[in-house]
């Protein structure tokens, strides 16, 4: 199968109302759950500090990537 541009671009269309979401990475948890980790702008007015989001990812009919609305926002302790 050759690479082809998705007819459904952009693939990430403002999931969960996030702003500035661009690149990220897919990974599988040890339990087998597919997740997508990325960062987004702080909010609609400010870019920084950017926030990290992790969400569940699935493929519909093994073709199109879909992200759920169940974002996990990691919190860092200082």
C-alpha positions as CSV (number, residue, x, y, z in Angstrom):
1,X,0.0,0.0,0.0
2,X,1.5,3.4,-1.0
3,X,1.2,6.5,1.1
4,X,-1.6,8.8,0.1
5,X,-2.9,12.1,1.6
6,X,-6.1,11.5,3.6
7,X,-9.3,12.7,2.1
8,X,-10.3,13.6,5.6
9,X,-7.5,16.2,6.2
10,X,-6.9,17.8,8.5
11,X,-6.9,14.6,10.5
12,X,-6.7,16.5,13.8
13,X,-9.6,18.9,13.8
14,X,-9.5,20.8,17.1
15,X,-10.2,17.7,19.4
16,X,-11.6,18.7,22.8
17,X,-11.5,22.4,21.8
18,X,-7.7,22.5,21.9
19,X,-5.8,25.3,20.2
20,X,-2.5,24.9,18.3
21,X,-2.5,21.2,18.3
22,X,0.0,20.1,15.7
23,X,2.3,17.1,16.1
24,X,2.4,14.3,18.6
25,X,3.2,10.6,18.9
26,X,1.2,7.4,19.0
27,X,2.1,4.8,21.6
28,X,0.6,1.7,23.1
29,X,0.2,1.2,26.8
30,X,1.4,-2.1,28.3
31,X,-2.3,-3.1,28.5
32,X,-2.5,-2.5,24.7
33,X,-4.5,0.7,24.7
34,X,-3.5,3.0,21.8
35,X,-2.8,6.6,23.0
36,X,-1.8,9.9,21.4
37,X,0.4,12.3,23.2
38,X,0.8,15.9,22.1
39,X,1.0,19.5,23.3
40,X,-1.2,22.5,22.6
41,X,-1.3,26.2,23.2
42,X,-2.1,27.2,26.8
43,X,-5.5,28.7,25.6
44,X,-6.9,30.8,22.8
45,X,-5.1,33.9,23.9
46,X,-1.7,32.5,25.0
47,X,0.7,30.0,23.5
48,X,2.9,29.5,26.6
49,X,3.1,27.6,28.8
50,X,2.0,24.8,26.5
51,X,0.2,21.9,28.0
52,X,0.6,18.2,27.4
53,X,-2.4,16.0,26.5
54,X,-2.8,12.3,26.3
55,X,-5.9,10.8,24.7
56,X,-7.2,7.4,23.5
57,X,-6.7,6.8,19.8
58,X,-8.6,4.4,17.6
59,X,-8.9,3.7,13.9
60,X,-12.4,3.4,12.3
61,X,-12.4,0.5,9.9
62,X,-8.6,0.3,10.3
63,X,-8.2,3.4,8.1
64,X,-9.0,6.8,9.8
65,X,-7.4,7.9,13.0
66,X,-9.9,9.1,15.6
67,X,-9.1,10.7,18.9
68,X,-11.5,10.5,21.9
69,X,-12.5,13.4,24.1
70,X,-11.1,11.7,27.3
71,X,-8.0,13.8,27.6
72,X,-5.5,13.1,30.4
73,X,-3.6,16.3,31.4
74,X,-0.4,15.3,33.3
75,X,0.4,17.3,36.4
76,X,4.0,17.9,37.4
77,X,4.9,18.2,41.1
78,X,7.7,20.6,42.0
